[in-house]
Amino acid sequence: MNDRNGCWLNPKEIMQNYILYNIGLIHTSNGEHTKALEYYFQAL
């Protein structure tokens, strides 16, 4: 799969990053900002 910039995207990697980002959101909503940042950085 190609994105608009011509980079190849791995569907498995996309899903893993999506999950990590959502875990970060959960920690953010619980006020656990340091823990949330860990997951956001992993998603990047």
C-alpha positions as CSV (number, residue, x, y, z in Angstrom):
1,M,0.0,0.0,0.0
2,N,1.4,3.5,-0.9
3,D,0.6,6.7,0.9
4,R,0.4,10.1,-0.9
5,N,4.2,10.6,-0.4
6,G,5.2,7.4,-2.1
7,C,6.1,5.6,1.2
8,W,5.3,1.9,1.6
9,L,3.0,1.3,4.5
10,N,2.9,-2.0,6.3
11,P,-0.7,-2.8,7.4
12,K,0.6,-4.7,10.5
13,E,2.7,-1.8,11.5
14,I,-0.2,0.6,11.0
15,M,-2.4,-1.4,13.2
16,Q,0.2,-1.7,15.9
17,N,0.7,2.1,15.9
18,Y,-3.0,2.7,16.0
19,I,-3.3,0.4,19.1
20,L,-0.4,2.1,20.8
21,Y,-1.9,5.5,20.1
22,N,-5.2,4.5,21.5
23,I,-3.6,3.1,24.7
24,G,-2.0,6.5,25.0
25,L,-5.4,8.2,24.7
26,I,-6.7,6.0,27.5
27,H,-3.8,7.0,29.8
28,T,-4.3,10.6,28.9
29,S,-8.0,10.4,29.8
30,N,-7.0,8.9,33.1
31,G,-4.6,11.7,33.8
32,E,-1.6,9.5,33.5
33,H,0.3,11.8,31.1
34,T,3.8,10.4,31.6
35,K,2.5,6.9,30.8
36,A,0.5,8.3,27.8
37,L,3.7,9.9,26.4
38,E,5.5,6.5,26.5
39,Y,2.8,5.0,24.2
40,Y,2.6,8.0,21.9
41,F,6.4,7.9,21.4
42,Q,6.2,4.2,20.6
43,A,3.5,4.8,18.1
44,L,5.7,7.3,16.3
